[in-house]
Amino acid sequence: MSDSEQIEKIRQAIMRYRELLDLLHERIPLGEGRYNALFDRLTEEQRQLPEKERQREAAILALEDLEPLRRAVLRMQFEMRDFEKSFDELYGNLVPAEPGT
């Protein structure tokens, strides 16, 4: 492979890395929204509490219904699996395979 071909391959990897970072930035607000929704059932007074105490109040409510937290975590887990696969593919394109593998 010529130097210009290698440079282009690396440039494309850099471009893909940027694309993945941009996609991650798009998904963060979705995760933040799901996190904030965990506090929807709190009173206005409870929402004004410091973060740790607010989380405790949400946890008390979650004793009755853990499903919103489960869904939020599961959704982000699913989102991150796609990214893990994409980053693995990108890395695999950069690192030559070991001889004999």
ZADO-1210 file (C-alpha; in nm, 4 decimals, padded with zeros to 6 digits):
<atoms>
<atom x="00.0000" y="00.0000" z="00.0000" code="MET" pos="1"/>
<atom x="00.1423" y="00.3388" z="-00.0972" code="SER" pos="2"/>
<atom x="00.1850" y="00.6245" z="00.1457" code="ASP" pos="3"/>
<atom x="-00.1012" y="00.8149" z="-00.0149" code="SER" pos="4"/>
<atom x="-00.3301" y="00.5121" z="00.0228" code="GLU" pos="5"/>
<atom x="-00.2288" y="00.4740" z="00.3877" code="GLN" pos="6"/>
<atom x="-00.2847" y="00.8436" z="00.4488" code="ILE" pos="7"/>
<atom x="-00.6326" y="00.8204" z="00.2967" code="GLU" pos="8"/>
<atom x="-00.7167" y="00.5125" z="00.5055" code="LYS" pos="9"/>
<atom x="-00.6065" y="00.6917" z="00.8216" code="ILE" pos="10"/>
<atom x="-00.7945" y="01.0063" z="00.7215" code="ARG" pos="11"/>
<atom x="-01.1104" y="00.8002" z="00.6806" code="GLN" pos="12"/>
<atom x="-01.0547" y="00.6478" z="01.0248" code="ALA" pos="13"/>
<atom x="-01.0215" y="00.9961" z="01.1725" code="ILE" pos="14"/>
<atom x="-01.3414" y="01.0967" z="00.9941" code="MET" pos="15"/>
<atom x="-01.5239" y="00.7890" z="01.1308" code="ARG" pos="16"/>
<atom x="-01.3988" y="00.8668" z="01.4817" code="TYR" pos="17"/>
<atom x="-01.5452" y="01.2186" z="01.4488" code="ARG" pos="18"/>
<atom x="-01.8744" y="01.0738" z="01.3239" code="GLU" pos="19"/>
<atom x="-01.8955" y="00.8408" z="01.6227" code="LEU" pos="20"/>
<atom x="-01.8198" y="01.1256" z="01.8625" code="LEU" pos="21"/>
<atom x="-02.0927" y="01.3360" z="01.7004" code="ASP" pos="22"/>
<atom x="-02.3395" y="01.0490" z="01.7381" code="LEU" pos="23"/>
<atom x="-02.2430" y="01.0119" z="02.1032" code="LEU" pos="24"/>
<atom x="-02.3090" y="01.3816" z="02.1572" code="HIS" pos="25"/>
<atom x="-02.6559" y="01.3330" z="02.0084" code="GLU" pos="26"/>
<atom x="-02.7345" y="01.0414" z="02.2406" code="ARG" pos="27"/>
<atom x="-02.6208" y="01.2085" z="02.5641" code="ILE" pos="28"/>
<atom x="-02.9250" y="01.4413" z="02.5806" code="PRO" pos="29"/>
<atom x="-03.1527" y="01.1399" z="02.5356" code="LEU" pos="30"/>
<atom x="-02.9885" y="00.9708" z="02.8336" code="GLY" pos="31"/>
<atom x="-03.0061" y="01.2934" z="03.0327" code="GLU" pos="32"/>
<atom x="-03.3737" y="01.3220" z="02.9500" code="GLY" pos="33"/>
<atom x="-03.4369" y="00.9694" z="03.0757" code="ARG" pos="34"/>
<atom x="-03.2417" y="01.0498" z="03.3913" code="TYR" pos="35"/>
<atom x="-03.4424" y="01.3664" z="03.4513" code="ASN" pos="36"/>
<atom x="-03.7672" y="01.1754" z="03.3939" code="ALA" pos="37"/>
<atom x="-03.6820" y="00.9644" z="03.6983" code="LEU" pos="38"/>
<atom x="-03.7668" y="01.2722" z="03.9063" code="PHE" pos="39"/>
<atom x="-04.0983" y="01.3513" z="03.7377" code="ASP" pos="40"/>
<atom x="-04.3064" y="01.2215" z="04.0271" code="ARG" pos="41"/>
<atom x="-04.1262" y="01.4313" z="04.2881" code="LEU" pos="42"/>
<atom x="-04.2982" y="01.7314" z="04.4396" code="THR" pos="43"/>
<atom x="-04.1709" y="02.0778" z="04.3552" code="GLU" pos="44"/>
<atom x="-04.0166" y="02.0960" z="04.7019" code="GLU" pos="45"/>
<atom x="-03.8369" y="01.7634" z="04.6546" code="GLN" pos="46"/>
<atom x="-03.7036" y="01.8784" z="04.3172" code="ARG" pos="47"/>
<atom x="-03.5280" y="02.1676" z="04.4879" code="GLN" pos="48"/>
<atom x="-03.3278" y="01.9365" z="04.7144" code="LEU" pos="49"/>
<atom x="-02.9554" y="01.8794" z="04.6576" code="PRO" pos="50"/>
<atom x="-02.8801" y="01.6088" z="04.3998" code="GLU" pos="51"/>
<atom x="-02.8067" y="01.3280" z="04.6448" code="LYS" pos="52"/>
<atom x="-03.1233" y="01.3901" z="04.8437" code="GLU" pos="53"/>
<atom x="-03.3274" y="01.4232" z="04.5251" code="ARG" pos="54"/>
<atom x="-03.1916" y="01.0863" z="04.4120" code="GLN" pos="55"/>
<atom x="-03.2910" y="00.9380" z="04.7473" code="ARG" pos="56"/>
<atom x="-03.6473" y="01.0666" z="04.7092" code="GLU" pos="57"/>
<atom x="-03.6641" y="00.9201" z="04.3588" code="ALA" pos="58"/>
<atom x="-03.5310" y="00.5902" z="04.4939" code="ALA" pos="59"/>
<atom x="-03.8081" y="00.5815" z="04.7548" code="ILE" pos="60"/>
<atom x="-04.0648" y="00.6211" z="04.4770" code="LEU" pos="61"/>
<atom x="-03.8847" y="00.3586" z="04.2690" code="ALA" pos="62"/>
<atom x="-03.9488" y="00.1036" z="04.5433" code="LEU" pos="63"/>
<atom x="-04.3070" y="00.0995" z="04.4148" code="GLU" pos="64"/>
<atom x="-04.2170" y="00.0988" z="04.0443" code="ASP" pos="65"/>
<atom x="-03.8624" y="00.0273" z="03.9294" code="LEU" pos="66"/>
<atom x="-03.9624" y="00.0018" z="03.5640" code="GLU" pos="67"/>
<atom x="-03.8703" y="00.3604" z="03.4575" code="PRO" pos="68"/>
<atom x="-03.5150" y="00.3146" z="03.5880" code="LEU" pos="69"/>
<atom x="-03.4878" y="-00.0287" z="03.4297" code="ARG" pos="70"/>
<atom x="-03.6032" y="00.1086" z="03.0938" code="ARG" pos="71"/>
<atom x="-03.3646" y="00.4056" z="03.1134" code="ALA" pos="72"/>
<atom x="-03.0642" y="00.1867" z="03.1919" code="VAL" pos="73"/>
<atom x="-03.1574" y="-00.0772" z="02.9363" code="LEU" pos="74"/>
<atom x="-03.1995" y="00.1839" z="02.6634" code="ARG" pos="75"/>
<atom x="-02.8573" y="00.3371" z="02.7293" code="MET" pos="76"/>
<atom x="-02.7026" y="-00.0094" z="02.7492" code="GLN" pos="77"/>
<atom x="-02.8487" y="-00.0843" z="02.4061" code="PHE" pos="78"/>
<atom x="-02.7252" y="00.2498" z="02.2689" code="GLU" pos="79"/>
<atom x="-02.3740" y="00.1869" z="02.3990" code="MET" pos="80"/>
<atom x="-02.3525" y="-00.1629" z="02.2505" code="ARG" pos="81"/>
<atom x="-02.3864" y="-00.0103" z="01.9055" code="ASP" pos="82"/>
<atom x="-02.1047" y="00.2286" z="01.9846" code="PHE" pos="83"/>
<atom x="-01.8864" y="-00.0437" z="02.1294" code="GLU" pos="84"/>
<atom x="-01.9247" y="-00.2432" z="01.8093" code="LYS" pos="85"/>
<atom x="-01.8495" y="00.0601" z="01.5933" code="SER" pos="86"/>
<atom x="-01.5390" y="00.1533" z="01.7921" code="PHE" pos="87"/>
<atom x="-01.4219" y="-00.2098" z="01.7810" code="ASP" pos="88"/>
<atom x="-01.4559" y="-00.2093" z="01.4023" code="GLU" pos="89"/>
<atom x="-01.2705" y="00.1193" z="01.3734" code="LEU" pos="90"/>
<atom x="-00.9908" y="-00.0034" z="01.5987" code="TYR" pos="91"/>
<atom x="-00.9709" y="-00.3309" z="01.4057" code="GLY" pos="92"/>
<atom x="-00.9175" y="-00.1348" z="01.0855" code="ASN" pos="93"/>
<atom x="-00.6249" y="00.0500" z="01.2430" code="LEU" pos="94"/>
<atom x="-00.4438" y="-00.2365" z="01.4101" code="VAL" pos="95"/>
<atom x="-00.3094" y="-00.5019" z="01.1776" code="PRO" pos="96"/>
<atom x="-00.4069" y="-00.8562" z="01.2679" code="ALA" pos="97"/>
<atom x="-00.1478" y="-01.0602" z="01.4515" code="GLU" pos="98"/>
<atom x="00.0281" y="-01.3175" z="01.2336" code="PRO" pos="99"/>
<atom x="-00.1453" y="-01.6525" z="01.2544" code="GLY" pos="100"/>
<atom x="-00.4834" y="-01.5082" z="01.3654" code="THR" pos="101"/>
</atoms>
